[in-house]
Structures are given as structure tokens and as C-alpha cells.
Amino acid sequence: QVQLVESGGGLVQPGGFLRLSCAAPESIFEGAAMGWYRQATGKQRELVATITHSGNRNYADSVKGRFAISRDNAENTVYLQMTSLKPEDTAVYYCNARRGNVDIWGRGTQVTVSP
């Protein structure tokens, strides 16, 4: 049963932009810290950005100033606005919901940055 549904991935040229979305059931989204992680081929999954229910944000150093995470608590959706994309941003991007010690993951959406 898929509980987090990501969308918005695709192929984009270097310097381009994409916006990822992740929709969740209210029972999961409410009160959860939401985040985006990514995993490139042959590498470990890494944190991209997180946002608490109250809106506190945290970013990986590699995306600071280029990516922005936001959440719409009325729509139970979290977004990742990605700009100035680089080839090294190529990865599968996963949505995460964390409630206490429980992590819930989406299936991921592929982002490819290539000329």
C-alpha cells in the first residue's frame, strides 16, 4: 500500500528547474516532519531537505541556495522546488514522513539532469 506519492520528476538540462510534489494521507502528514532524500546510482541515500510541521527547514550543503522545500498543511502535500540543476543532482528522489521513530517512504521519482 503506497502511502506517499511523489510526482514531478523528469529529464532536464543543466541549469534548469523542476518541482517535485509528495501527497500523503492526512493521518500521516499531520504533525509529521516531511523530507526529501535522494539516491544516485551506486551511492547511499542522502538527505536533501526536511521541513517540520511548524515550518523549520534543513538543507544539505550541496543544495543550499538552489532548492527550496515547502509544505501545504491544508493539502497534505510537500514540495521541493529545484533550480540551477546540475548533473550531480541526478538521482531517484524519495519523499519521507517521520513521526517519532517511524519513517514512511514513497516509491521515488527519477530526476535526470543531462544536456
C-alpha positions in Angstrom: 0.0 0.0 0.0 1.6 3.2 -1.2 1.0 6.0 1.3 3.3 8.7 -0.1 3.0 9.5 -3.8 5.8 11.5 -5.5 5.4 13.3 -8.8 7.3 15.9 -10.9 10.5 14.1 -11.8 11.9 14.0 -15.3 14.7 14.9 -17.6 16.0 18.5 -17.5 19.1 20.3 -18.9 21.8 21.7 -16.6 20.7 25.0 -15.2 17.0 24.0 -15.5 14.4 23.6 -12.8 11.8 21.1 -11.6 9.3 20.9 -8.8 8.6 17.7 -7.0 5.4 17.0 -5.1 4.6 14.4 -2.5 1.0 13.8 -1.4 0.2 12.0 1.8 -2.9 10.9 3.7 -3.8 13.4 6.5 -3.2 10.7 9.1 0.4 10.6 8.1 1.0 14.2 7.1 -0.4 15.9 10.2 2.3 16.6 12.7 5.0 14.7 10.7 8.3 16.1 9.7 8.5 15.8 5.9 11.6 15.4 3.8 13.2 14.7 0.5 16.1 12.3 0.1 17.9 11.1 -3.0 19.9 8.1 -4.1 22.2 8.2 -7.1 23.2 5.0 -8.8 25.9 3.2 -6.8 25.6 5.6 -3.8 23.8 5.7 -0.5 20.6 7.5 0.0 21.2 11.0 1.3 19.2 13.8 2.9 18.2 16.7 0.6 15.9 18.8 2.7 13.5 18.5 5.6 10.7 20.6 7.0 8.9 20.3 10.3 5.2 20.7 10.8 5.8 24.2 12.0 8.0 25.1 9.0 11.5 24.8 10.2 13.7 23.8 7.3 17.0 22.0 6.9 19.1 21.5 3.7 22.1 19.5 2.6 25.0 21.8 1.9 25.0 20.7 -1.7 21.6 22.1 -2.4 21.5 25.3 -0.2 20.5 28.3 -2.3 19.2 26.2 -5.1 16.5 24.0 -3.7 13.5 25.0 -1.5 11.3 22.8 0.5 7.8 23.8 1.4 4.6 22.2 2.7 0.9 22.8 2.3 -0.7 21.6 5.5 -4.2 22.1 4.1 -3.4 19.9 1.1 -1.2 17.4 2.9 1.5 17.9 0.3 5.2 18.7 0.5 7.1 20.3 -2.4 10.7 20.5 -3.5 11.5 23.4 -5.8 14.8 22.7 -7.5 16.6 25.3 -9.5 20.1 25.6 -11.2 20.1 21.9 -11.5 23.4 20.1 -12.0 24.3 16.7 -13.5 25.3 15.6 -10.0 21.7 16.2 -8.8 20.7 13.2 -11.0 19.1 10.6 -8.7 15.9 9.0 -7.5 14.2 11.4 -5.1 12.2 9.9 -2.3 9.6 11.5 -0.1 9.8 10.8 3.6 7.4 11.3 6.5 8.8 10.9 10.0 6.6 10.6 13.1 8.6 9.9 16.2 10.7 6.9 15.4 8.7 5.8 12.4 9.8 6.5 8.8 7.4 6.2 5.9 8.8 6.3 2.3 7.4 6.9 -1.1 8.5 4.9 -4.1 10.6 7.6 -5.6 10.7 9.7 -8.7 13.6 9.9 -11.1 15.4 13.2 -11.8 17.9 13.3 -14.6 20.0 16.3 -15.3 21.7 16.0 -18.7 22.4 18.1 -21.8 
